[in-house]
Every structure is written in C-alpha cells, then in structure tokens.
C-alpha cells in the first residue's frame, strides 16, 4: 500500500524533528529550555482537543449539501517512543498535524493540494459514519491501536481499529487511514517547499 510508505517516511520526519528540539543533556541551556518541549507538546494536545470540541459555527463551518453530517475527521496513531501523531482535516480544506511530542504542522488551507486532500479525507470519513459510535472520550489510542474520530454537526463519533490490521491494508478502515496519509503527504510537501 503506497500510503504506508508515506506513513513511515512521515513518522521518521516527525520523530527526527522531536529529537532535534532538545539541546544535549550536558548543555548549559538544557535546564533553561527543558520546559519548551513540554509546552510544545501541550500545545499539540490542546489544539487536538480544540479540533474535537469546538462547535462548527465557532470555527466558521456550516452544514452544506456536500457535508450534511460530518465536517471533520481526525486520526490518532502511534509513531514510536510512546508518541502519538494526529492528522486533522476539515470540510473547509483546513488541515493540521499534531503530535504528543513537540512537532506539528498547522494550516495548509492556502494550498489547493492540501484543501483537496482534506476535503477527500472528510468525505471518506463520512462514508464510515455507520461504523462509528458517539463518544465524549477523546483519549489517545492504546498501544497498537488507531482511533478515527468523525467530527459531526451532532457530536463526535469514534472508530477504533488494530494498527497491524490497518497497516496490512486488509482492514476495511485502511482506506480511511490511506486518505489521512495522503493528507499528511500534502502537508509534508508544502512544509518541505517552504524550507527550501
């Protein structure tokens, strides 16, 4: 599955950036900056929570013929070292990557490729609406699990799946994971272009 290669590359990018954010332990600035990664990680968690709980009207999204019930989708999956990556897409084309460590990408809506990928991700998520259940528990997935959250006009719904089954491409939710990975690829590409 092509998307899994993208996932592995992206996971390497994410964990590589995390390791580069801390100065060496013997550095005189280590103790002064030791709280920065924690604050960055907290920011990612807070932004994730906001994506799951902010009312559609508050973020300027309204029900449309194209999006009558689901206006956002979110995937949480393990990326190693106990960290979780979260990709979020909204029906207005907004997209972000958050991690439970110190790396993230916010925005992307100004890029057509990201907007298209975000919209497709949300539409694909809506196709699994009947497989999801309502939830108010927004916890990260357990080890070797993936959670898909559907952000709807009537509340948040969740699907939980086995990581290995998704990774193998044999799970019915592999398609949804793949669209999330496509969105992540588009975010990664615009980030790489900006850094060149």
NUMAR-488038 format. One line per 4 residues: their letters; for each residue x, y, z of N, C-alpha, C, O. Coordinates in nm, 3 decimals. Last residue first. Layout:
N
a) X,Y,Z,X,Y,Z,X,Y,Z,X,Y,Z; ...
// end
This chain:
196
xxxx) 1.294,2.505,0.169,1.399,2.506,0.065,1.439,2.647,0.029,1.525,2.666,-0.056; 1.081,2.513,0.336,1.213,2.509,0.399,1.327,2.512,0.297,1.443,2.522,0.334; 0.859,2.506,0.171,0.886,2.629,0.247,1.027,2.630,0.303,1.088,2.737,0.317; 0.871,2.242,0.081,0.891,2.352,-0.014,0.925,2.482,0.058,1.010,2.559,0.013
xxxx) 0.813,2.105,0.319,0.944,2.088,0.257,0.972,2.201,0.158,1.085,2.252,0.152; 0.548,2.186,0.353,0.647,2.219,0.455,0.788,2.209,0.397,0.872,2.295,0.424; 0.426,2.071,0.137,0.430,2.218,0.144,0.531,2.264,0.247,0.592,2.369,0.232; 0.473,1.798,0.200,0.529,1.856,0.078,0.533,2.009,0.085,0.631,2.070,0.042
xxxx) 0.322,1.760,0.434,0.468,1.745,0.438,0.533,1.812,0.318,0.636,1.877,0.331; 0.062,1.794,0.335,0.116,1.887,0.436,0.268,1.882,0.440,0.335,1.985,0.449; 0.054,1.573,0.163,0.039,1.709,0.109,0.090,1.814,0.208,0.153,1.912,0.167; 0.083,1.365,0.351,0.183,1.384,0.244,0.175,1.525,0.188,0.278,1.589,0.168
xxxx) -0.153,1.392,0.497,-0.024,1.415,0.563,0.086,1.439,0.460,0.172,1.524,0.480; -0.333,1.312,0.300,-0.339,1.448,0.353,-0.207,1.484,0.421,-0.155,1.594,0.403; -0.257,1.046,0.278,-0.247,1.135,0.161,-0.248,1.281,0.205,-0.173,1.363,0.152; -0.324,0.959,0.532,-0.183,0.962,0.495,-0.161,1.048,0.370,-0.058,1.116,0.358
xxxx) -0.601,0.974,0.513,-0.531,1.056,0.613,-0.384,1.068,0.580,-0.324,1.174,0.599; -0.636,0.780,0.319,-0.670,0.919,0.286,-0.608,1.016,0.388,-0.568,1.126,0.352; -0.552,0.554,0.469,-0.480,0.595,0.349,-0.510,0.738,0.309,-0.419,0.810,0.269; -0.753,0.538,0.661,-0.616,0.566,0.703,-0.533,0.616,0.585,-0.454,0.709,0.599
xxxx) -0.960,0.469,0.487,-0.967,0.594,0.561,-0.828,0.635,0.611,-0.791,0.752,0.604; -0.867,0.218,0.401,-0.894,0.325,0.304,-0.896,0.462,0.372,-0.839,0.558,0.321; -0.864,0.069,0.633,-0.736,0.104,0.571,-0.753,0.216,0.468,-0.663,0.299,0.450; -1.099,-0.023,0.732,-1.067,0.116,0.761,-0.932,0.160,0.703,-0.891,0.275,0.721
xxxx) -1.104,-0.290,0.674,-1.192,-0.205,0.595,-1.165,-0.057,0.620,-1.203,0.027,0.538; -0.775,-0.429,0.651,-0.885,-0.380,0.733,-0.974,-0.288,0.649,-0.924,-0.217,0.563; -0.557,-0.478,0.497,-0.667,-0.574,0.491,-0.790,-0.529,0.570,-0.897,-0.588,0.556; -0.334,-0.329,0.526,-0.422,-0.293,0.416,-0.543,-0.383,0.405,-0.625,-0.366,0.314
xxxx) -0.161,-0.353,0.734,-0.157,-0.459,0.632,-0.241,-0.424,0.510,-0.223,-0.482,0.403; -0.237,-0.139,0.896,-0.108,-0.134,0.827,-0.101,-0.237,0.713,-0.042,-0.210,0.608; -0.474,-0.240,1.007,-0.477,-0.122,0.920,-0.352,-0.118,0.834,-0.360,-0.096,0.713; -0.361,-0.451,1.155,-0.462,-0.479,1.053,-0.474,-0.363,0.955,-0.483,-0.384,0.834
xxxx) -0.195,-0.312,1.330,-0.136,-0.407,1.235,-0.233,-0.440,1.122,-0.193,-0.456,1.007; -0.385,-0.156,1.479,-0.280,-0.093,1.397,-0.228,-0.189,1.290,-0.216,-0.152,1.174; -0.730,-0.204,1.494,-0.599,-0.261,1.521,-0.495,-0.204,1.425,-0.516,-0.204,1.304; -0.946,0.077,1.574,-0.904,-0.038,1.494,-0.764,-0.083,1.534,-0.691,-0.010,1.601
xxxx) -1.238,0.258,1.645,-1.107,0.213,1.691,-1.072,0.086,1.615,-1.157,-0.001,1.595; -1.413,0.548,1.580,-1.389,0.412,1.533,-1.251,0.376,1.587,-1.157,0.455,1.575; -1.650,0.788,1.703,-1.518,0.725,1.701,-1.524,0.585,1.642,-1.625,0.514,1.652; -1.790,1.118,1.686,-1.805,0.973,1.678,-1.666,0.914,1.665,-1.573,0.981,1.620
xxxx) -1.926,1.413,1.828,-1.809,1.338,1.781,-1.839,1.189,1.787,-1.903,1.140,1.881; -2.219,1.597,1.709,-2.128,1.542,1.809,-2.015,1.463,1.745,-2.009,1.449,1.623; -2.361,1.680,1.491,-2.436,1.629,1.605,-2.347,1.565,1.710,-2.395,1.487,1.793; -2.190,1.743,1.295,-2.273,1.852,1.343,-2.355,1.811,1.466,-2.412,1.895,1.536
xxxx) -1.886,1.561,1.375,-2.012,1.582,1.306,-2.088,1.700,1.365,-2.054,1.750,1.472; -1.594,1.419,1.323,-1.645,1.538,1.388,-1.770,1.578,1.311,-1.763,1.624,1.197; -1.478,1.108,1.387,-1.559,1.182,1.292,-1.621,1.299,1.368,-1.692,1.279,1.467; -1.166,0.967,1.452,-1.276,1.047,1.506,-1.346,1.117,1.390,-1.281,1.177,1.305
xxxx) -1.003,0.670,1.485,-1.056,0.762,1.386,-1.171,0.837,1.452,-1.265,0.774,1.503; -0.719,0.531,1.634,-0.854,0.585,1.650,-0.883,0.683,1.538,-0.801,0.767,1.503; -0.540,0.230,1.657,-0.560,0.356,1.586,-0.702,0.401,1.614,-0.795,0.320,1.617; -0.306,0.040,1.854,-0.441,0.074,1.812,-0.439,0.207,1.737,-0.347,0.286,1.753
xxxx) -0.066,-0.010,1.981,-0.105,-0.094,1.868,-0.250,-0.075,1.825,-0.310,-0.165,1.766; -0.172,0.125,2.291,-0.062,0.075,2.207,-0.117,-0.022,2.102,-0.204,-0.105,2.131; -0.479,0.316,2.266,-0.385,0.228,2.336,-0.277,0.182,2.238,-0.291,0.199,2.117; -0.529,0.655,2.149,-0.546,0.510,2.141,-0.443,0.436,2.225,-0.334,0.487,2.253
xxxx) -0.622,0.925,2.372,-0.539,0.869,2.266,-0.559,0.717,2.263,-0.602,0.657,2.361; -0.963,1.026,2.444,-0.831,0.975,2.481,-0.756,0.925,2.358,-0.815,0.889,2.256; -1.210,1.144,2.443,-1.116,1.181,2.338,-0.974,1.136,2.371,-0.877,1.200,2.331; -1.527,1.061,2.493,-1.394,1.021,2.540,-1.295,1.046,2.427,-1.298,0.976,2.326
xxxx) -1.766,1.084,2.395,-1.718,1.207,2.458,-1.581,1.179,2.520,-1.526,1.263,2.591; -1.915,0.945,2.099,-1.821,0.942,2.211,-1.800,1.082,2.268,-1.815,1.183,2.199; -2.105,0.725,1.887,-2.088,0.853,1.956,-1.992,0.839,2.074,-1.987,0.736,2.140; -1.928,0.518,1.653,-2.021,0.531,1.765,-2.000,0.666,1.831,-1.888,0.717,1.832
xxxx) -1.914,0.406,1.306,-1.866,0.481,1.422,-1.973,0.487,1.531,-2.091,0.464,1.505; -2.024,0.298,1.088,-1.931,0.212,1.162,-1.883,0.278,1.291,-1.820,0.214,1.375; -2.164,0.501,0.972,-2.242,0.394,1.036,-2.154,0.295,1.112,-2.205,0.216,1.192; -1.950,0.654,0.859,-2.034,0.707,0.967,-2.106,0.595,1.043,-2.109,0.596,1.166
xxxx) -1.784,0.614,0.651,-1.776,0.516,0.761,-1.860,0.560,0.881,-1.843,0.508,0.991; -1.816,0.830,0.488,-1.858,0.700,0.435,-1.854,0.590,0.541,-1.915,0.484,0.523; -1.686,1.028,0.627,-1.832,1.024,0.635,-1.886,0.892,0.582,-1.992,0.846,0.626; -1.422,0.978,0.543,-1.461,0.951,0.682,-1.613,0.939,0.694,-1.663,0.851,0.763
xxxx) -1.438,1.076,0.283,-1.413,0.934,0.304,-1.455,0.894,0.445,-1.516,0.789,0.465; -1.475,1.347,0.340,-1.580,1.274,0.267,-1.563,1.123,0.286,-1.661,1.051,0.302; -1.229,1.400,0.466,-1.354,1.416,0.540,-1.468,1.340,0.472,-1.548,1.275,0.539; -1.051,1.350,0.252,-1.038,1.278,0.378,-1.169,1.284,0.456,-1.214,1.182,0.508
xxxx) -1.131,1.542,0.067,-1.146,1.399,0.035,-1.139,1.313,0.160,-1.212,1.215,0.174; -1.059,1.774,0.207,-1.199,1.751,0.170,-1.222,1.603,0.140,-1.323,1.546,0.183; -0.780,1.738,0.219,-0.859,1.748,0.342,-1.006,1.718,0.314,-1.070,1.644,0.389; -0.708,1.740,-0.052,-0.683,1.619,0.028,-0.765,1.620,0.157,-0.816,1.516,0.199
xxxx) -0.780,2.003,-0.120,-0.843,1.888,-0.187,-0.827,1.761,-0.105,-0.921,1.683,-0.091; -0.608,2.149,0.051,-0.754,2.164,0.059,-0.825,2.043,-0.001,-0.917,1.988,0.058; -0.358,2.070,-0.047,-0.396,2.036,0.090,-0.548,2.044,0.105,-0.609,1.956,0.164; -0.365,2.179,-0.304,-0.343,2.035,-0.288,-0.384,1.989,-0.148,-0.439,1.879,-0.132
xxxx) -0.395,2.457,-0.255,-0.503,2.380,-0.317,-0.488,2.230,-0.296,-0.587,2.161,-0.272; -0.317,2.619,0.040,-0.262,2.538,-0.070,-0.370,2.446,-0.125,-0.429,2.368,-0.051; -0.428,2.733,0.258,-0.397,2.823,0.146,-0.339,2.748,0.026,-0.315,2.809,-0.078; -0.442,2.537,0.450,-0.563,2.568,0.376,-0.536,2.659,0.256,-0.615,2.662,0.162
xxxx) -0.225,2.499,0.611,-0.224,2.433,0.482,-0.342,2.469,0.394,-0.343,2.436,0.276; -0.232,2.443,0.958,-0.277,2.522,0.844,-0.281,2.442,0.716,-0.333,2.331,0.712; 0.058,2.325,1.120,-0.076,2.383,1.132,-0.109,2.458,1.004,-0.024,2.527,0.947; 0.236,2.059,1.230,0.217,2.144,1.113,0.074,2.195,1.122,-0.020,2.116,1.129
xxxx) 0.469,1.966,1.493,0.338,1.980,1.433,0.341,2.068,1.311,0.436,2.143,1.290; 0.636,1.823,1.774,0.635,1.857,1.633,0.492,1.870,1.583,0.404,1.795,1.625; 0.673,1.714,2.027,0.695,1.858,2.007,0.688,1.903,1.862,0.732,2.014,1.831; 0.433,1.481,2.108,0.568,1.525,2.142,0.578,1.673,2.109,0.499,1.752,2.160
xxxx) 0.197,1.421,2.010,0.200,1.427,2.156,0.342,1.459,2.203,0.368,1.464,2.323; 0.136,1.632,1.726,0.191,1.514,1.790,0.186,1.533,1.940,0.173,1.644,1.991; -0.064,1.722,1.444,-0.020,1.746,1.581,0.046,1.619,1.630,0.016,1.510,1.582; -0.129,1.871,1.142,-0.067,1.755,1.205,-0.025,1.798,1.344,0.044,1.899,1.359
xxxx) -0.417,1.992,0.965,-0.305,2.007,1.058,-0.254,1.871,1.099,-0.324,1.771,1.093; -0.622,2.179,0.742,-0.558,2.054,0.781,-0.441,2.083,0.873,-0.374,2.186,0.860; -0.911,2.302,0.569,-0.808,2.318,0.672,-0.750,2.181,0.708,-0.821,2.081,0.705; -1.125,2.263,0.405,-0.991,2.244,0.348,-0.878,2.267,0.446,-0.761,2.253,0.410
xxxx) -1.367,2.261,0.521,-1.329,2.386,0.456,-1.189,2.380,0.395,-1.140,2.479,0.341; -1.384,2.017,0.650,-1.453,2.031,0.522,-1.422,2.162,0.451,-1.447,2.173,0.331; -1.058,1.926,0.783,-1.193,1.983,0.794,-1.251,2.006,0.656,-1.179,2.014,0.556; -0.839,1.694,0.938,-0.887,1.758,0.816,-1.028,1.809,0.838,-1.109,1.743,0.904
xxxx) -0.557,1.604,1.122,-0.691,1.660,1.126,-0.722,1.723,0.991,-0.640,1.796,0.935; -0.361,1.355,1.268,-0.386,1.433,1.146,-0.532,1.476,1.151,-0.621,1.395,1.179; -0.138,1.293,1.520,-0.279,1.321,1.492,-0.287,1.404,1.366,-0.227,1.511,1.357; 0.074,1.056,1.675,0.054,1.159,1.573,-0.095,1.172,1.547,-0.169,1.073,1.551
xxxx) 0.218,0.986,1.988,0.101,0.971,1.901,0.101,1.087,1.801,0.125,1.202,1.838; 0.487,0.806,2.149,0.424,0.927,2.094,0.310,0.893,1.999,0.307,0.786,1.938; 0.637,0.593,2.236,0.521,0.631,2.315,0.449,0.755,2.265,0.358,0.804,2.332; 0.824,0.545,2.037,0.869,0.610,2.160,0.753,0.658,2.245,0.767,0.755,2.320
xxxx) 0.589,0.569,1.762,0.709,0.522,1.829,0.745,0.604,1.950,0.701,0.719,1.965; 0.348,0.654,1.671,0.465,0.678,1.584,0.595,0.638,1.650,0.702,0.670,1.599; 0.005,0.555,1.665,0.135,0.554,1.731,0.248,0.574,1.631,0.246,0.519,1.521; -0.257,0.788,1.570,-0.187,0.661,1.555,-0.048,0.670,1.619,0.010,0.778,1.627
xxxx) -0.567,0.936,1.510,-0.457,0.924,1.607,-0.390,0.790,1.583,-0.458,0.687,1.576; -0.734,1.138,1.280,-0.676,1.006,1.305,-0.566,1.022,1.408,-0.481,1.110,1.396; -1.035,1.304,1.206,-0.909,1.304,1.280,-0.863,1.161,1.297,-0.944,1.072,1.325; -1.251,1.523,1.030,-1.204,1.388,1.061,-1.065,1.398,1.121,-0.988,1.490,1.091
xxxx) -1.553,1.713,0.981,-1.412,1.699,1.015,-1.378,1.555,1.044,-1.465,1.474,1.079; -1.818,1.708,0.924,-1.741,1.821,0.872,-1.593,1.815,0.907,-1.516,1.903,0.867; -2.094,1.512,0.856,-1.955,1.509,0.902,-1.879,1.626,0.841,-1.877,1.641,0.719; -2.350,1.596,0.742,-2.337,1.549,0.881,-2.194,1.551,0.934,-2.174,1.590,1.049
xxxx) -2.344,1.715,0.489,-2.465,1.727,0.569,-2.449,1.680,0.715,-2.528,1.720,0.801; -2.161,1.835,0.276,-2.125,1.791,0.411,-2.246,1.805,0.504,-2.251,1.896,0.587; -2.289,1.911,0.043,-2.172,1.822,0.033,-2.133,1.762,0.168,-2.079,1.652,0.174; -2.484,2.081,0.143,-2.526,1.960,0.072,-2.412,1.860,0.061,-2.434,1.740,0.069
xxxx) -2.369,2.180,0.476,-2.393,2.203,0.334,-2.445,2.074,0.270,-2.449,1.969,0.335; -2.334,2.345,0.785,-2.384,2.227,0.714,-2.411,2.264,0.569,-2.469,2.369,0.541; -2.043,2.551,0.828,-2.187,2.529,0.829,-2.220,2.403,0.751,-2.145,2.361,0.663; -1.780,2.689,1.014,-1.824,2.581,0.925,-1.974,2.561,0.942,-2.025,2.553,1.054
xxxx) -1.652,2.863,1.194,-1.699,2.912,1.064,-1.741,2.806,0.966,-1.740,2.830,0.845; -1.599,2.783,1.444,-1.485,2.783,1.351,-1.528,2.818,1.208,-1.450,2.804,1.114; -1.848,2.803,1.557,-1.740,2.882,1.616,-1.618,2.888,1.523,-1.543,2.985,1.524; -1.998,2.614,1.421,-2.025,2.757,1.398,-1.912,2.845,1.450,-1.882,2.950,1.392
xxxx) -1.896,2.374,1.531,-1.875,2.408,1.389,-1.893,2.557,1.365,-1.812,2.619,1.296; -1.740,2.398,1.853,-1.859,2.389,1.768,-1.831,2.436,1.626,-1.751,2.528,1.605; -1.455,2.216,1.953,-1.507,2.347,1.911,-1.631,2.329,1.823,-1.627,2.252,1.727; -1.360,1.953,1.998,-1.467,2.007,2.081,-1.525,2.142,2.037,-1.634,2.179,2.081
xxxx) -1.154,1.870,1.831,-1.259,1.775,1.865,-1.380,1.839,1.935,-1.490,1.784,1.930; -0.990,2.091,1.819,-1.047,2.039,1.694,-1.164,1.946,1.722,-1.261,1.942,1.647; -0.916,2.107,2.089,-1.000,2.211,2.032,-1.065,2.164,1.902,-1.182,2.193,1.877; -0.752,1.882,2.109,-0.875,1.889,2.189,-0.971,1.994,2.131,-1.092,1.972,2.126
xxxx) -0.545,1.965,1.938,-0.623,1.844,1.908,-0.756,1.848,1.981,-0.861,1.821,1.922; -0.451,2.181,2.084,-0.508,2.204,1.951,-0.592,2.085,1.907,-0.697,2.102,1.845; -0.356,2.047,2.313,-0.464,2.146,2.325,-0.531,2.173,2.191,-0.653,2.185,2.184; -0.151,1.890,2.205,-0.266,1.824,2.270,-0.384,1.920,2.280,-0.499,1.880,2.258
xxxx) 0.018,2.095,2.114,-0.037,1.997,2.022,-0.159,1.927,2.078,-0.259,1.908,2.008; 0.079,2.217,2.360,0.010,2.293,2.256,-0.053,2.199,2.154,-0.167,2.221,2.112; 0.221,2.016,2.489,0.091,2.057,2.543,0.011,2.134,2.439,-0.111,2.120,2.431; 0.449,2.022,2.329,0.366,1.902,2.330,0.228,1.935,2.384,0.127,1.887,2.330
xxxx) 0.542,2.276,2.397,0.508,2.247,2.258,0.417,2.125,2.250,0.320,2.123,2.174; 0.592,2.237,2.671,0.492,2.337,2.630,0.448,2.313,2.486,0.330,2.327,2.455; 0.791,2.040,2.649,0.666,2.009,2.719,0.557,2.108,2.677,0.443,2.068,2.652; 0.997,2.184,2.516,0.931,2.071,2.451,0.798,2.034,2.517,0.703,1.999,2.447
xxxx) 1.046,2.385,2.726,0.996,2.421,2.593,0.932,2.302,2.522,0.820,2.316,2.472; 1.166,2.298,2.958,1.021,2.311,2.959,0.963,2.342,2.821,0.843,2.328,2.802; 1.439,2.309,2.902,1.378,2.179,2.925,1.225,2.186,2.923,1.161,2.087,2.888; 1.586,2.534,2.884,1.493,2.506,2.773,1.419,2.374,2.792,1.343,2.334,2.704
xxxx) 1.739,2.533,3.112,1.658,2.652,3.083,1.555,2.625,2.975,1.448,2.686,2.974; 1.874,2.291,3.099,1.774,2.309,3.203,1.685,2.430,3.176,1.567,2.429,3.212; 2.039,2.341,2.864,1.943,2.230,2.873,1.835,2.255,2.978,1.717,2.242,2.949; 2.235,2.522,2.847,2.100,2.572,2.820,1.994,2.464,2.838,1.875,2.491,2.827
xxxx) 2.469,2.383,2.889,2.426,2.476,2.993,2.285,2.529,2.970,2.222,2.577,3.064; 2.442,2.034,2.806,2.447,2.173,2.762,2.404,2.266,2.874,2.312,2.233,2.949; 2.406,1.772,2.860,2.516,1.838,2.930,2.531,1.984,2.890,2.624,2.051,2.935; 2.198,1.698,2.692,2.174,1.699,2.836,2.285,1.772,2.913,2.259,1.828,3.019
xxxx) 2.163,1.908,2.402,2.224,1.796,2.472,2.207,1.811,2.623,2.203,1.922,2.676; 1.829,2.043,2.344,1.973,2.055,2.346,2.032,1.936,2.420,1.959,1.868,2.493; 1.556,1.920,2.149,1.620,1.930,2.279,1.771,1.952,2.266,1.835,1.886,2.184; 1.479,1.890,1.887,1.430,2.007,1.960,1.497,2.025,2.095,1.496,2.135,2.151
xxxx) 1.552,1.660,1.759,1.633,1.778,1.736,1.589,1.899,1.818,1.657,2.001,1.817; 1.356,1.476,1.816,1.487,1.458,1.877,1.574,1.583,1.862,1.660,1.608,1.946; 1.150,1.572,1.655,1.135,1.571,1.801,1.272,1.564,1.866,1.300,1.637,1.960; 1.241,1.524,1.400,1.228,1.662,1.447,1.217,1.669,1.597,1.268,1.762,1.660
xxxx) 1.226,1.243,1.398,1.354,1.310,1.381,1.349,1.453,1.430,1.442,1.499,1.496; 0.957,1.197,1.420,1.041,1.160,1.532,1.178,1.223,1.520,1.241,1.252,1.621; 0.873,1.308,1.168,0.821,1.356,1.294,0.915,1.322,1.409,0.950,1.411,1.487; 1.019,1.157,0.980,1.031,1.303,0.983,0.986,1.356,1.118,1.053,1.441,1.177
xxxx) 0.921,0.903,1.040,1.063,0.931,1.057,1.086,1.081,1.066,1.163,1.127,1.151; 0.657,0.941,0.969,0.688,0.909,1.108,0.835,0.935,1.136,0.870,0.983,1.244; 0.688,0.983,0.695,0.638,1.092,0.780,0.669,1.066,0.926,0.704,1.159,0.999; 0.776,0.731,0.615,0.859,0.849,0.592,0.817,0.963,0.683,0.901,1.031,0.741
xxxx) 0.552,0.580,0.691,0.682,0.553,0.751,0.776,0.671,0.733,0.849,0.706,0.825; 0.350,0.696,0.531,0.340,0.697,0.676,0.477,0.678,0.740,0.514,0.751,0.832; 0.445,0.635,0.277,0.434,0.775,0.318,0.427,0.786,0.469,0.489,0.874,0.529; 0.410,0.361,0.295,0.544,0.416,0.276,0.548,0.562,0.315,0.643,0.608,0.379
xxxx) 0.133,0.355,0.315,0.211,0.311,0.430,0.355,0.359,0.417,0.417,0.394,0.517; 0.043,0.431,0.066,0.026,0.524,0.177,0.107,0.484,0.299,0.146,0.570,0.378; 0.078,0.209,-0.101,0.163,0.326,-0.117,0.159,0.418,0.004,0.261,0.476,0.040; 0.086,-0.118,0.000,0.000,0.000,0.000,0.089,0.124,0.000,0.169,0.141,0.092
// end
